[in-house]
C-alpha cells in the first residue's frame, strides 16, 4: 500500500504543475458543475443524460453522472493538487471518450464542435497524470507530513 501511495502522490514537479493544474481544474469543475448541478447555464443530470443518450452513450443518466463527477470532482482535485494523478486520470478518460465519441466526427476546430478543445484538455490532463501535483499541492503536504503512511518526500 505504501508503494502505491508513493507512486500516486510523489511528484518532482515545481510551480509548473500548479500553473497547469489550477486553470485546467477550474475549467473541468465548471463543466462538471453544468452536468451535475445545472450551474453556469448547464442542463443538470436529467438534461445532460438525455443528450448523452441521444448520441448513443447509454444509459444517458449514468453517463452524465460519471462524466460530470469525473469533471467536477476531478477538477476540484486538480485545483487543490489532491490525489492529482487519480483526478487527472479520471478526467483524461472522460475527455478521451468525449473526443472520440462526440467531437471526432465534427472535425478539428472548436467552432464546429470538433476535437480542438477536448484535445487541449486531454493533453493537459495526461501531462498532469504523468507529472503529478508538484511541490505546491495537497499531495505534497500529505507526503511531507506522513499523513497517509507514505514515505517522507523532501
C-alpha positions, 0 to 999 in steps of 0.5 A: 500500500505504501508503494502505491501511495508513493507512486500516486502522490510523489511528484518532482514537479515545481510551480509548473504543475500548479500553473497547469493544474489550477486553470485546467481544474477550474475549467473541468469543475465548471463543466462538471458543475453544468452536468451535475448541478445545472450551474453556469447555464448547464442542463443538470443530470436529467438534461445532460443524460438525455443528450448523452443518450441521444448520441448513443452513450447509454444509459444517458443518466449514468453517463452524465453522472460519471462524466460530470463527477469525473469533471467536477470532482476531478477538477476540484482535485486538480485545483487543490493538487489532491490525489492529482494523478487519480483526478487527472486520470479520471478526467483524461478518460472522460475527455478521451471518450468525449473526443472520440465519441462526440467531437471526432466526427465534427472535425478539428476546430472548436467552432464546429464542435470538433476535437480542438478543445477536448484535445487541449484538455486531454493533453493537459490532463495526461501531462498532469497524470504523468507529472503529478501535483508538484511541490505546491499541492495537497499531495505534497503536504500529505507526503511531507507530513506522513499523513497517509503512511507514505514515505517522507518526500523532501 
